[in-house]
Amino acid sequence: MNSNPLQEIESEKNLIGYLLMRGVAGQEDMGLAPDDFYFESHRRIFDAMVDLIQEGISLDIVTVTNHMREKHLFKDEMRDLEYITSLYKDTVPSQTLDYYIKRVKRVSDRRKYVESLTTAIDKVKSEPGENDTVFSFIEQSLMDISRQERSKGLRRVRDDANTLIDYIKTVVANSQSGGGISGLKTHYEGFDQKTTGLKTHELMILAARPGNGKTTFALNIASNVALKERKTVAIFSLEMSRLELLLKLLSAEARIDSYSIKSGTLTPTQMSQLKDAVATITTASIYIDDSGYLTIQEFSARVRQLRTTEDIGLIIVDYLQLMSDPRAAQGGRQQEVANISRGLKQMAREVGCPVIALSQMNRSIESRSKDQRPQLSDLRESGAIEQDADIVCFIYREEMVKPPEELEPNKKGMAEIIIAKNRAGATGDFPLMFNPKISRFDNVPI
């Protein structure tokens, strides 16, 4: 029994002995580096092996020792040669190469965790800053190691055969059932058809001029995902209070004018509808954080905390420009927004669920005399946001920019959803009916 869980010298010996006797099949990336070995001699031997593999030279006792001599990797040549010879002669691997690779990598990762935790403990003891900064550093350090552990480096595409087959089966099944939607359904037909649903790891930016309903649209999507898809939704609101969001959700679900709810002027029928809506909304797996101030580090920490108890299906942030990143603030607002945008994208990848972030638009759109339909350049601090986003959507309501006498009758009460960027699918636009009084977007009947 190994008395030290942070080292497995016998596994290291068997791995190197295996390679000396049998080599590797082609130029393989084993997912190991010299510093994954605990024993110093093994690090130097494996360093030589990595060089030979990269050069396409077969591994054996002659090529390895010659390369070590040429690269001055011997510490004591006579003793090192004796040790390598003993590994070649005396080691009798009883398992596969992959088995020994996994054993060596496992204890190497544990050593890295211990090192990171030791650094974190030292930082907790000595860091004069706020707790959030310290805790965020610790979380990030551990996540970096975790990502490295999951990373498999360069892999042959044939290794993904089963994953591809399973994916195609799912897509075909969805198509045959009439849906054709492989991602998370928003239940807005135009959006789902063009994007085939929101995918895991995707960052979607939703932007509009003030008063066009971007918060309402995001809440409608949240309600559809929670109630119709039975997924957990996390909403981070930096502008509206928890009560305001709940009233919007209730108004949309009950289809009752929000003013009537706030003023208490409800008919008996509306009161019954409202009670049903309360029962429906409060059973949904929706979490709301209405912090007026939120850093990207605090956001990440709260998502990770929720993830320990819930399988999160969708995250909504209202809105991106109200978040902050104290670490990047000295680099200017552009750099800060870039870090926030990147942090949202990284969180989507880490949690494995879509993130919808609402965004402001530049005022320059108002100065355009002719076409005021939004475009990518209208995003405020658009460079980094556009780069990180997988999908960029705009809401455009013609009745908000044209006087009543110039508005076509069929444009009243209508919104145009513009998909200006879609990394994995089609762009384009589609209409929705919008009733701001009941905080609701609806599909246009066919």
Secondary structure, DSSP 8 states (H G I E B T S, - for coil): --S-TT--HHHHHHHHHHHHHH--SSS---S--GGG-SSHHHHHHHHHHHHHHHTT----HHHHHHHHHHTT--SSHHHHHHHHHHHHHH----S-HHHHHHHHHHHHHHHHHHHHHHHHHHHHHH--S-HHHHHHHHHHHHHHHHHHHH---S--GGGGHHHHHHHHHHHHHHHHTT----SB--S-HHHHHHHSSB-TT-EEEEE--TTS-HHHHHHHHHHHHHHHS--EEEEEESSS-HHHHHHHHHHHHHT--HHHHHHT---HHHHHHHHHHHHHHHHS-EEEE--SSEEHHHHHHHHHHHHTT--EEEEEEE-GGGEE-TTTGGG-HHHHHHHHHHHHHHHHHHHTS-EEEEE-B-GGGGG-SS-----GGGBTTHHHHHHH-SEEEEEE-GGGTS-GGGS-GGGTTEEEEEEEEETTS--EEEEEEEEGGGTEEEE---
